[in-house]
């Protein structure tokens, strides 16, 4: 996927950008539109080509000592040769590790967009105000419960702004959820909306808000929902919200209920 903040491409499974550290969940494109780098295919080496594990003797002598003894006898000079060989191996290993580190750094740098300089790259990150953090209760009314149209997901916004969600079997909660307003305009719409989204939720009528919740207990998967709220609508006036479940890659309609157990009202 492509990070909309710094522009680097990285694997879809990562939860945050390895360069700028921004959370991946609410920032990434829909999974069905995820960007993927072109990685050349490399066939796996056949089993016969893999190096065999060295077999060590069971005696108290180390393997390199035995090899040295066979070549030069059990003299002081052979011991010195073994030590020199061991040091050479260490030097070779360190050299390889340093080379790999340099190559990895060059590959990561080459993946970055051209901002002209390191200062330009930092300025790009700091100036990106596409995502504006807000309180959950600024978007969804405090003390409200929302049920998906198929009944598979129920989300409750507590009075203190924490969020609880359940699939009917397991329940999770996040005391500090992240809610962000996506400041989309005609210039950057292509980065956050596809043609279907733009037609269904036009910018002059809807604003997208991204809710991201994590379950520290590990009971349930993380929750990432994109809510499309009609412009100018107060939270308490909301009864039905169209949304996109990023984790499940499905569009969903949420209806407001009085409690997690109450059946959701069907949208008109």
N, C-alpha and C positions, 0 to 999 in steps of 0.2 A: 504494500500500500504506500501511498505518498502522504507524507506529513504536510498538512496545509500551512504549518507555521514556518518550517525551515526548508521544505521542499525535498528532503531526502526520501529515498525509497527504502522500505524495510519490510520484513516478513509480516504477513497478516496476523500471525499468532501472538506477536508482541503487544503488550498492553500499553507501552509508552514508547515514544521516539527515543532511540539511543543517542541522538545528538542534542536535541533541545530539552528532552525530558518531559515533554508534554504528554498527558494521558492520551492513549490511543482511542479508547472507547467512543466518546461522543464526537471526536474529531474526524474519524475515519469515514470514507465513503461507504455506501451500502455494500454489503458483502457481495451482492451479485454484480457490483460494479468495481470491486476492489482492484486497484492497480497492482500489477505484479511485474517485477523486473525480469528481463529476458536472460535466463541463466542457461548457458550451453549444456547440453546433455553429456554426462560423463558416465559411461558404463562402469559397473562395479568390476573390480579385478577378480579374475577366477580364483578359486580356492588354491589352485596349484601355484599361483603367483604370489601368494601371501607368504611373508617370512615365517619360518618355523620357530617356535619358542625354544630357546637354548636349554639343553639338558645339563644340569649341574651335578657333579659327583657328590656323593653323600659323605665324603671324608671331611675332616675339619679344615683342610686347606681350601682357600678361595680358588675359583676357576682360573683367575689370571696368574696366581702363584703356581698352579700346576702346569700351565702352559709355559711359564718362564723356566720351570725346573726341567721340562722336557727338552727345551731348546739349548739351555746353557748349563744344566746341572744345578745343584743346590748351592751355588756360590753366591757371594755378595754381589757380583756384577749382574747376575740374572735377576736378582731381586730389584736392583736399580732399573733394569730394563722394563720390568713389569710395572713399576711405579710410573716410569715415563710414558708407557702405553696408556695407563689409566688417566694420566693428566691430559694426554692428547685427546682421548675420548671426551673428557669433560669440556675441553676447549672447542671441539667440533660441535658438540651439543649446544653449547652457549652461542656459538656463531650462527647455527641454524635457527635458534629461537629469536635472536636479534633480527636476522634476515626476514623471518616470517612476520615479526612485529612491524618492520618497516614496510613490507609489502601490504600488510593489512591496513596500515595507516594511509598508504597511497590510494588503495582501493576505496576506502571510506571518503577520502577527500575528493576523489574524482566523481563520486556520486552526488556531491553537493552542487546546488545551482551556482552559477557564476554571479557573485555579488560584487566583484571587483576587488575586494580586499576583506581581511578578517573584520575590520571595522564595519564594512558594509553588510557583512553577514550578521553581525550582532545587532546592527541597526534594524535589519529586516525583522529579526525576532521581536525586538522591543517595540517596534512600531505596529506589529500585527494586533489589531483590536477587533478581529472578526468575532471572537468569542468573549462575551461580556458576562462575568459572573453575577448572579443574582440569588436571592433567597428563594427556596422552593415555594414558600407561601406567597411570594409575589406572583406566582404563576398558577399554582394549584391551591385552593382554599384549605386553610388549616383545619384539621379534624375531618377531612373528607376521605372517602373510600371510592376506588375506581375499579370496575370489573371489565375485563376484556369481553368482546362480543361472543367468543367461544367458551368463556368461563374458565380458561386455562390459567389466567393470571389475575391476581387481585393486588392492587397497590393502595396502601393507606398512608396518607400524610398526617402525621401527628401535629398537635398544637405547637410543639417546640420546633417543628420543621424537620424532624427525623422522619425516615421513611421505612415502612415495613412492606414486604411483598411475600406472596405465597402462591403456590401452584395447587393448593388444596390438600397437599400432603405434607410438604415441608414449608417452613417459614424462616425468613431471614430479615435482618434489619440493619440499617446504616444510620448512625447517630449524626453523621456529618456528610450528607449526600451533596453532590455537585450539580447545580443547575446553572445552565448558561444560555444566554440569548445569542443566537447566531445572526450577526449583522450582515445580511446578504443584500447585495444590490446588483444592478445590471452588469457591473464590472467583474464581480467574482462569483456570480450565480452558477456558472458552469462548473466551478470547483465543488459545489455543495448540493446542487440540484441537477437531476437529469430531466429530460424533456417531459417525462410522465409526471414527475413531481411538480415542475413548473406549471403544468396545465391543471393539475389537481389542486395545488395550493399556491396560487399566484401571489407574488410579493405584495401587491397592493391590497390584498385581503387577508393574508396570513403571515404570522411570524413563527419561526421555528425555535423551540426551546429544547435543549438536550439535557436529560436527567441521567446521571451516572451514579450507581450505587454499588458498593462492594460488601460482601459478606465476610467479615473477619473470621467468623467461626468455620467457614468452609462448608456450610450445610447446603447452600444453593449456589448456582452460578451467579456471576455478577449481573446487574440489571442495567441496561442501556436503552432508554426510550427517547425517541425524537417526537415531541408533541408539536402539532401544528395548531396554534391558537389564533382564532379570528382577531384581527387588529381592533384595539379599543375595547376588548371584552374584559370586564372585571372578574377576578377569580371566583367570587361568590355567584356569579351569573352563569358559570359553566355547568353544563349537565352532561354533554356528550363531547368527546374530543377525538379527533382522528390522529393517529400516531403511527410510528414505525418502530418495531421491536428489532433493534440491531442484532442482539444475541441470537434471535431465532430467524432473522431475515424475512420478516413477514409484516405486511401492513395490518393494523389492528384498530378497532374502534373501542374506546373506553367509555362506559356509562357510569354516572355517579350513583352510588348507593348510600344507604344510611349506615351500613355496617358490613364487615367482610362476609357475614353469613347470608345477608339478604340478597335475593336474586337481582341481577342487574336489570335496570329498565331498558327495554328495547328502543333503539333510536328510531325516530319517526321517519 
